[in-house]
Amino acid sequence: MRKMAESEEEVDVLVQRVVKDIANAFRRNPNIDEIGLIPCLEAKYNRSPIVLLENKLGIESWCVKLLLPCVHSKLVLYRQRKLWLDRDALTDLTCTLLLLNPDFTTAWNVRRWVFQKGIQEICLPNSRNNANSGLVSTEQMYRIIQDEMAVCSAAAGRYPSNYNAWSHRIWILQHVAKCNLKILLDELSNTKYWVSTHVSDHSGFHYRQFLLKSVAGNSRSAAVANAGMFVRKSSNKDHCASLPTHMKEEGASVETHTIDVPLMIEEEMELCTDLIESYPGHEALWSHRRCVFYLWHCWNRERLQVPLDSSIGSDGTMDNVVMATAGGHSSRGMDVDGVAYSVKQGYTQEIKRLKRGPSLDLHSLLEEHRFIDAILASCTNLEQARFATAYRKWLDTVIGQ
């Protein structure tokens, strides 16, 4: 029995060390993009079973059979209030468990509880007389958000359609980042490669749809400091209007920008086009394209500034379609009479529908039909053809009405 007890203690010490090594690996490199097992039946050297090489994290397979039952048991005991664990221990424990079992709902729920407590502590001023306390809080906030996003990415990569991981990521943006525009745009940039290498995973594209909708919704009167892409300089001097209260202090001396929503949506449509053409027959890509185009359709209708009568001629053609953009881009005209007769004839139905309601961006609708025609003309994949046909039917019945 004594030998058994010593063995259990040794296992517990080993597990604690491995858990800490995994947490330290993510802290050293938050850009880990691949996690895998290293075939190794037993520990042959007196070293950590965790190997970090550039952006790759490896776990020696011998320790997994000890690691998973132990961390799972500790988390269950904690949930049953039979074991007390501090915030740091819970953070490291849930990180390890989610790497081994990425879809474990209890671990995500515990991690949110830990996050709420951590944010409350970070947001408290370090000192009433410390003028830099807000700046420190901001730096800590960005770091902890970045660390959490890295854990979510790792979990999403290890389990297909891991909606728990992506939902947790959305929760972080909503409740911690407060849908800060700079962070939303960073996330759009950071997840572009991920979805490009997981073209069948609906959950990753659903996350990008959330980002696009959030940016478009916040762009009406918000400004963002140092946002990076999809931005242009603004004469508006409101400083960091989109930042949460605890993240505003350091934005007072930087230039502000407004978001170019049409450019953002255009680039997302280009991403869809590239992926659909490169990886034919994936429903997730077509579903994402449908959502992005519908977002553009709704956003454009809300901001179209030209009356219907002035844009539609007596013969039913669009003399000039003015696209609403964020902050006064020059209008884009399109002469339908200049289009080939076969193309013009195919869209008579859409033009007639425009006469009955608010003007759409006809150019975008025509471009979508041309894209579908091009796909069908060169398509050898039956699933690709089916998805393209369904998308065209959706355009006609939903957008064209």
C-alpha positions as CSV (number, residue, x, y, z in Angstrom):
1,M,0.0,0.0,0.0
2,R,2.8,2.3,0.9
3,K,4.4,1.6,-2.5
4,M,1.1,2.3,-4.2
5,A,0.7,5.6,-2.4
6,E,4.2,6.6,-3.4
7,S,3.4,5.7,-7.0
8,E,0.3,7.8,-6.9
9,E,2.3,10.7,-5.5
10,E,4.9,10.4,-8.2
11,V,2.2,10.4,-10.9
12,D,0.7,13.5,-9.4
13,V,4.0,15.3,-9.3
14,L,4.7,14.2,-12.9
15,V,1.3,15.4,-14.1
16,Q,1.7,18.8,-12.4
17,R,5.1,19.2,-14.1
18,V,3.7,18.3,-17.6
19,V,0.7,20.6,-17.1
20,K,3.0,23.5,-16.2
21,D,5.2,22.7,-19.2
22,I,2.3,22.8,-21.6
23,A,1.1,26.2,-20.1
24,N,4.7,27.6,-20.4
25,A,4.9,26.5,-24.0
26,F,1.8,28.5,-24.9
27,R,3.1,31.5,-23.0
28,R,6.5,31.4,-24.8
29,N,4.8,30.9,-28.2
30,P,1.1,31.9,-28.5
31,N,1.3,31.2,-32.2
32,I,1.4,27.4,-31.9
33,D,-0.4,26.2,-34.9
34,E,0.0,22.4,-34.7
35,I,0.0,19.9,-31.8
36,G,0.8,16.2,-32.2
37,L,1.9,13.1,-30.3
38,I,5.5,11.9,-30.4
39,P,5.5,8.1,-30.5
40,C,7.4,7.1,-27.3
41,L,6.3,4.1,-25.2
42,E,8.2,5.1,-22.1
43,A,10.2,7.9,-20.6
44,K,13.8,7.2,-21.5
45,Y,15.4,10.5,-20.5
46,N,15.1,12.7,-17.5
47,R,13.5,15.5,-19.4
48,S,10.1,17.0,-20.1
49,P,7.8,15.1,-22.4
50,I,6.7,18.4,-24.0
51,V,8.7,19.5,-27.0
52,L,8.3,22.9,-28.6
53,L,9.9,23.5,-32.0
54,E,9.0,26.8,-33.6
55,N,5.2,26.8,-33.9
56,K,4.9,23.0,-33.3
57,L,4.1,21.4,-30.0
58,G,4.7,17.7,-29.4
59,I,3.7,15.5,-26.5
60,E,5.4,12.2,-25.9
61,S,2.7,9.5,-26.1
62,W,3.7,7.7,-22.9
63,C,2.6,10.5,-20.7
64,V,-0.9,10.9,-22.2
65,K,-2.3,7.7,-20.5
66,L,-1.3,9.2,-17.2
67,L,-2.1,12.8,-18.0
68,L,-5.7,12.6,-19.2
69,P,-7.3,10.6,-16.4
70,C,-5.5,12.7,-13.8
71,V,-6.5,16.2,-15.1
72,H,-10.0,15.0,-15.8
73,S,-10.4,13.6,-12.3
74,K,-9.1,16.9,-10.7
75,L,-11.5,19.0,-12.8
76,V,-14.5,16.8,-11.8
77,L,-13.5,17.0,-8.1
78,Y,-13.3,20.7,-8.4
79,R,-16.7,21.0,-10.0
80,Q,-18.1,18.8,-7.1
81,R,-16.4,21.2,-4.6
82,K,-14.2,18.3,-3.3
83,L,-11.0,19.9,-4.4
84,W,-9.8,23.5,-4.2
85,L,-7.7,24.9,-7.0
86,D,-6.5,28.5,-7.5
87,R,-7.0,30.5,-10.7
88,D,-3.6,29.7,-12.2
89,A,-3.9,26.0,-11.5
90,L,-7.4,25.9,-13.1
91,T,-6.2,27.8,-16.2
92,D,-3.3,25.4,-16.7
93,L,-5.5,22.4,-16.0
94,T,-8.2,23.3,-18.4
95,C,-5.6,24.2,-21.1
96,T,-4.1,20.7,-20.8
97,L,-7.5,19.0,-20.8
98,L,-8.7,20.8,-23.8
99,L,-5.6,19.9,-25.8
100,L,-6.3,16.2,-25.0
101,N,-10.1,16.4,-25.2
102,P,-10.9,19.6,-27.2
103,D,-14.7,19.2,-27.1
104,F,-15.0,18.8,-23.3
105,T,-17.8,21.2,-22.4
106,T,-17.1,21.3,-18.7
107,A,-13.6,22.4,-19.2
108,W,-14.8,25.3,-21.4
109,N,-17.3,26.3,-18.8
110,V,-14.8,26.3,-16.0
111,R,-12.4,28.3,-18.1
112,R,-15.0,31.0,-18.5
113,W,-15.5,31.2,-14.8
114,V,-11.7,31.5,-14.3
115,F,-11.6,34.2,-17.0
116,Q,-14.3,36.3,-15.4
117,K,-12.4,36.3,-12.1
118,G,-9.1,37.1,-13.8
119,I,-10.5,40.0,-15.7
120,Q,-12.1,41.4,-12.6
121,E,-8.7,41.4,-10.9
122,I,-6.9,42.9,-13.9
123,C,-9.4,45.7,-14.3
124,L,-8.9,46.9,-10.7
125,P,-6.5,49.9,-10.5
126,N,-3.1,48.9,-9.2
127,S,-3.0,52.1,-7.2
128,R,-5.1,55.2,-6.9
129,N,-2.0,57.3,-7.4
130,N,-0.5,55.3,-10.3
131,A,-1.2,57.2,-13.5
132,N,-0.1,54.2,-15.6
133,S,-2.4,51.7,-14.0
134,G,-4.8,51.9,-17.0
135,L,-2.0,51.3,-19.4
136,V,-0.8,48.2,-17.5
137,S,-4.3,46.9,-17.5
138,T,-4.6,47.3,-21.2
139,E,-1.3,45.5,-21.9
140,Q,-2.4,42.6,-19.6
141,M,-5.8,42.5,-21.3
142,Y,-4.3,42.1,-24.8
143,R,-1.9,39.5,-23.6
144,I,-4.5,37.4,-21.8
145,I,-6.9,37.6,-24.8
146,Q,-4.1,36.5,-27.1
147,D,-3.2,33.6,-24.9
148,E,-6.9,32.5,-24.8
149,M,-7.3,32.7,-28.5
150,A,-4.2,30.5,-28.9
151,V,-5.8,27.8,-26.8
152,C,-9.0,28.1,-28.8
153,S,-7.2,27.7,-32.1
154,A,-5.3,24.7,-30.8
155,A,-8.5,23.0,-29.6
156,A,-10.3,23.8,-32.8
157,G,-7.5,22.3,-34.9
158,R,-7.6,19.0,-32.9
159,Y,-11.3,18.4,-33.1
160,P,-13.4,19.0,-36.3
161,S,-16.4,21.4,-36.0
162,N,-15.5,22.2,-32.5
163,Y,-18.2,24.7,-31.8
164,N,-17.3,24.8,-28.1
165,A,-13.9,26.3,-28.9
166,W,-15.3,28.8,-31.4
167,S,-18.2,29.7,-29.1
168,H,-15.7,30.3,-26.3
169,R,-13.7,32.6,-28.6
170,I,-16.9,34.6,-29.4
171,W,-17.6,34.8,-25.7
172,I,-14.1,36.3,-25.1
173,L,-14.8,38.9,-27.8
174,Q,-18.2,39.8,-26.4
175,H,-17.5,39.8,-22.6
176,V,-13.8,40.6,-22.4
177,A,-12.8,42.5,-25.5
178,K,-16.3,44.1,-25.7
179,C,-16.2,43.7,-29.5
180,N,-13.2,46.1,-29.8
181,L,-12.8,46.9,-33.5
182,K,-9.0,46.5,-33.4
183,I,-9.3,43.0,-31.9
184,L,-12.1,42.0,-34.3
185,L,-9.9,43.0,-37.3
186,D,-6.9,41.2,-35.8
187,E,-9.1,38.1,-35.5
188,L,-10.1,38.4,-39.1
189,S,-6.5,38.4,-40.1
190,N,-5.4,35.7,-37.7
191,T,-8.1,33.2,-38.7
192,K,-7.8,33.6,-42.4
193,Y,-5.1,31.0,-42.7
194,W,-6.9,28.6,-40.4
195,V,-10.1,28.5,-42.5
196,S,-8.1,28.2,-45.6
197,T,-6.6,25.0,-44.3
198,H,-9.9,23.7,-42.8
199,V,-12.3,24.2,-45.8
200,S,-14.8,21.7,-44.6
201,D,-15.2,23.1,-41.0
202,H,-18.4,25.1,-40.8
203,S,-17.5,26.3,-37.3
204,G,-14.5,28.3,-38.3
205,F,-16.4,30.1,-41.1
206,H,-19.3,30.8,-38.7
207,Y,-16.7,32.6,-36.5
208,R,-15.6,34.7,-39.4
209,Q,-19.3,35.6,-40.1
210,F,-19.6,36.8,-36.5
211,L,-16.5,38.9,-37.0
212,L,-17.8,40.4,-40.2
213,K,-21.2,41.2,-38.8
214,S,-19.6,42.8,-35.7
215,V,-17.3,45.0,-37.6
216,A,-20.1,46.1,-40.0
217,G,-22.4,46.8,-37.1
218,N,-19.9,48.8,-35.2
219,S,-18.6,50.8,-38.2
220,R,-21.4,53.3,-38.4
221,S,-20.1,55.7,-35.9
222,A,-17.1,54.0,-34.4
223,A,-13.4,54.8,-34.8
224,V,-10.5,52.5,-34.2
225,A,-6.9,53.3,-33.4
226,N,-4.2,51.5,-35.4
227,A,-6.6,49.0,-36.7
228,G,-4.4,47.9,-39.6
229,M,-6.5,46.6,-42.6
230,F,-9.8,47.8,-44.0
231,V,-9.2,51.3,-42.5
232,R,-8.6,54.8,-43.8
233,K,-7.8,58.1,-42.0
234,S,-10.7,60.0,-40.6
235,S,-11.1,63.7,-39.6
236,N,-13.1,62.5,-36.6
237,K,-11.1,63.3,-33.5
238,D,-13.0,61.1,-31.1
239,H,-10.3,59.0,-29.6
240,C,-10.8,55.2,-29.7
241,A,-14.6,55.4,-29.5
242,S,-14.9,51.6,-29.9
243,L,-12.5,50.7,-27.1
244,P,-13.9,49.2,-23.8
245,T,-13.6,51.5,-20.8
246,H,-10.6,49.7,-19.5
247,M,-8.7,49.9,-22.8
248,K,-9.2,53.6,-23.7
249,E,-6.3,55.2,-21.8
250,E,-3.5,54.6,-24.4
251,G,-5.5,55.7,-27.4
252,A,-5.6,59.4,-26.8
253,S,-2.5,60.2,-28.8
254,V,-3.0,58.1,-31.9
255,E,-4.8,58.7,-35.2
256,T,-8.3,57.4,-35.6
257,H,-9.6,55.6,-38.6
258,T,-13.0,54.5,-39.9
259,I,-13.7,51.0,-41.3
260,D,-14.1,50.4,-45.0
261,V,-16.8,47.8,-44.8
262,P,-17.2,47.3,-48.6
263,L,-13.5,46.6,-48.9
264,M,-13.7,44.1,-46.0
265,I,-16.6,42.3,-47.6
266,E,-15.0,42.4,-51.1
267,E,-11.8,40.7,-49.7
268,E,-13.9,38.1,-47.9
269,M,-15.7,37.3,-51.2
270,E,-12.4,37.1,-53.0
271,L,-11.3,34.6,-50.3
272,C,-14.4,32.5,-50.9
273,T,-13.8,32.6,-54.6
274,D,-10.2,31.4,-54.3
275,L,-11.1,28.6,-51.9
276,I,-14.1,27.4,-53.9
277,E,-12.0,27.3,-57.1
278,S,-9.1,25.6,-55.3
279,Y,-11.1,23.1,-53.2
280,P,-14.3,22.1,-55.2
281,G,-17.2,20.4,-53.5
282,H,-17.1,21.7,-50.0
283,E,-20.4,22.9,-48.7
284,A,-18.9,25.0,-45.9
285,L,-17.4,27.3,-48.6
286,W,-20.7,27.9,-50.4
287,S,-22.5,28.4,-47.1
288,H,-20.0,31.0,-46.1
289,R,-20.2,32.8,-49.5
290,R,-24.0,33.0,-49.0
291,C,-23.7,34.5,-45.6
292,V,-21.1,37.1,-46.7
293,F,-23.1,38.1,-49.7
294,Y,-26.3,38.4,-47.6
295,L,-24.4,40.6,-45.2
296,W,-23.3,42.9,-48.1
297,H,-26.9,42.9,-49.4
298,C,-28.3,44.0,-46.1
299,W,-25.6,46.5,-45.4
300,N,-25.9,48.0,-48.9
301,R,-29.7,48.4,-48.7
302,E,-29.4,50.3,-45.5
303,R,-27.0,52.8,-46.9
304,L,-28.1,53.2,-50.5
305,Q,-28.6,57.0,-51.0
306,V,-29.9,57.3,-54.5
307,P,-33.7,57.3,-55.0
308,L,-35.1,54.5,-57.1
309,D,-36.6,56.7,-59.8
310,S,-33.3,58.4,-60.6
311,S,-31.4,55.2,-61.0
312,I,-33.8,53.2,-63.2
313,G,-34.5,54.3,-66.7
314,S,-37.9,54.0,-68.5
315,D,-36.7,50.9,-70.3
316,G,-36.0,49.1,-67.1
317,T,-32.2,49.3,-67.2
318,M,-30.0,50.7,-64.5
319,D,-28.4,53.9,-65.7
320,N,-26.2,54.3,-62.7
321,V,-25.9,52.2,-59.6
322,V,-24.4,54.0,-56.7
323,M,-22.8,51.8,-54.0
324,A,-23.0,53.1,-50.5
325,T,-19.6,53.0,-48.8
326,A,-18.2,54.0,-45.5
327,G,-17.5,57.6,-45.7
328,G,-17.9,58.9,-49.2
329,H,-16.1,56.7,-51.7
330,S,-16.8,57.7,-55.3
331,S,-19.9,56.1,-56.8
332,R,-19.5,53.2,-59.2
333,G,-21.6,53.4,-62.3
334,M,-22.5,50.5,-64.6
335,D,-24.0,50.8,-68.0
336,V,-26.1,47.7,-68.5
337,D,-26.5,48.5,-72.2
338,G,-22.8,48.1,-72.6
339,V,-23.0,44.4,-71.5
340,A,-23.3,41.7,-74.0
341,Y,-26.9,41.0,-75.1
342,S,-26.8,37.4,-73.9
343,V,-25.7,38.5,-70.4
344,K,-28.2,41.4,-70.3
345,Q,-31.0,39.1,-71.3
346,G,-30.3,36.6,-68.5
347,Y,-30.9,39.2,-65.8
348,T,-34.1,40.8,-67.0
349,Q,-35.9,39.2,-64.0
350,E,-33.5,40.8,-61.5
351,I,-33.9,44.2,-63.2
352,K,-37.7,44.0,-63.1
353,R,-37.6,43.1,-59.4
354,L,-35.5,46.2,-58.7
355,K,-38.3,48.4,-60.0
356,R,-40.6,47.1,-57.3
357,G,-38.4,47.9,-54.3
358,P,-35.3,49.5,-53.0
359,S,-32.3,49.4,-55.4
360,L,-29.8,46.7,-54.9
361,D,-26.2,46.7,-55.9
362,L,-27.0,45.1,-59.3
363,H,-23.3,44.9,-60.2
364,S,-22.6,42.6,-57.3
365,L,-25.6,40.4,-58.2
366,L,-24.5,40.2,-61.8
367,E,-21.0,39.3,-60.8
368,E,-22.3,36.5,-58.6
369,H,-24.3,35.0,-61.5
370,R,-21.2,35.3,-63.7
371,F,-19.2,33.5,-61.1
372,I,-21.7,30.7,-60.9
373,D,-21.8,30.4,-64.7
374,A,-18.0,30.1,-64.8
375,I,-18.0,27.4,-62.1
376,L,-20.6,25.4,-63.9
377,A,-19.0,25.7,-67.3
378,S,-15.7,24.2,-66.1
379,C,-17.0,22.0,-63.3
380,T,-16.2,18.2,-63.2
381,N,-17.2,17.8,-59.5
382,L,-20.8,16.8,-59.0
383,E,-21.0,18.2,-55.5
384,Q,-19.5,21.5,-56.7
385,A,-22.2,21.7,-59.4
386,R,-24.9,21.0,-56.9
387,F,-23.8,23.6,-54.5
388,A,-23.4,26.2,-57.3
389,T,-26.9,25.5,-58.6
390,A,-28.3,25.8,-55.1
391,Y,-26.5,29.1,-54.6
392,R,-27.9,30.5,-57.8
393,K,-31.5,29.4,-56.7
394,W,-30.9,31.2,-53.4
395,L,-29.8,34.4,-55.1
396,D,-32.9,34.3,-57.3
397,T,-35.4,33.6,-54.6
398,V,-34.0,35.5,-51.6
399,I,-31.8,38.3,-53.0
400,G,-33.5,38.9,-56.3
401,Q,-37.0,39.4,-54.7
